[in-house]
């Protein structure tokens, strides 16, 4: 893991991105799952232009914290999963 003084490598950033998307896919509720995916993608797009190493390191640390929160929330949401699927998840035919 990168220290606060140095920016994370491209591989570390991509790994964090994939981990956030994988964690988002684990949410049982369709709306929460889609929100988490959209928020992940939007967050990385917002920070794409960062060039200052300390800003990059700060954004990376924030992303790691968000991943930890999301992982805990997946467990909580799974305990209270609705019995009925969302309209968006019901296949036609």
C-alpha positions in Angstrom: 0.0 0.0 0.0 1.2 3.5 -0.8 2.3 5.8 2.0 0.8 9.2 2.5 3.9 10.8 1.1 4.0 9.0 -2.3 1.3 8.6 -4.9 0.0 5.0 -5.5 1.1 3.3 -8.7 -1.3 2.9 -11.6 -1.6 -0.8 -10.8 -2.7 0.0 -7.2 -5.3 2.5 -8.5 -6.7 0.0 -11.0 -6.8 -2.6 -8.3 -8.7 -0.3 -6.0 -11.2 0.5 -8.8 -11.8 -3.2 -9.6 -12.2 -4.0 -5.9 -14.8 -1.2 -5.5 -16.7 -2.5 -8.5 -16.6 -6.1 -7.3 -17.8 -5.0 -3.9 -20.6 -3.0 -5.4 -21.7 -6.1 -7.4 -22.2 -7.9 -4.1 -25.1 -5.7 -2.9 -28.3 -7.6 -2.9 -30.5 -4.6 -3.6 -30.5 -3.5 -7.2 -30.7 0.3 -6.5 -27.9 0.2 -3.9 -25.8 -2.0 -6.3 -26.2 0.4 -9.2 -25.6 3.5 -7.0 -22.4 2.0 -5.7 -21.2 1.2 -9.2 -22.1 4.6 -10.6 -20.5 6.4 -7.6 -17.3 4.4 -8.1 -17.0 5.2 -11.8 -17.9 8.9 -11.2 -15.4 9.2 -8.3 -12.6 7.9 -10.4 -13.6 10.1 -13.4 -13.5 13.2 -11.1 -10.0 12.4 -9.9 -8.6 11.3 -13.3 -7.0 14.7 -13.8 -5.1 14.9 -10.5 -1.4 15.4 -10.9 -0.2 16.5 -7.5 1.2 13.4 -5.7 -0.3 14.4 -2.3 -3.7 14.9 -3.9 -3.5 11.5 -5.6 -2.4 9.9 -2.3 -5.3 11.6 -0.5 -7.8 10.5 -3.1 -6.4 6.9 -3.0 -6.7 6.8 0.8 -10.3 8.1 0.6 -11.0 5.3 -2.0 -9.5 2.7 0.4 -11.7 4.0 3.2 -14.8 3.9 0.9 -13.9 0.3 0.0 -13.9 -0.7 3.7 -17.2 1.0 4.3 -18.7 -0.7 1.3 -17.5 -4.1 2.4 -19.1 -3.6 5.8 -22.3 -2.4 4.2 -22.6 -5.4 1.9 -22.8 -7.6 5.0 -25.4 -5.3 6.6 -27.5 -5.2 3.5 -27.3 -8.9 3.0 -28.8 -9.4 6.5 -31.8 -7.3 5.6 -32.2 -8.3 1.9 -35.7 -7.8 0.5 -37.6 -10.9 -0.4 -38.8 -9.5 -3.7 -36.6 -8.6 -6.6 -36.5 -5.1 -8.1 -38.5 -4.6 -11.3 -35.2 -4.0 -13.0 -34.0 -7.5 -12.1 -37.1 -9.4 -13.3 -36.5 -11.0 -16.7 -39.2 -10.8 -19.3 -40.6 -13.9 -20.9 
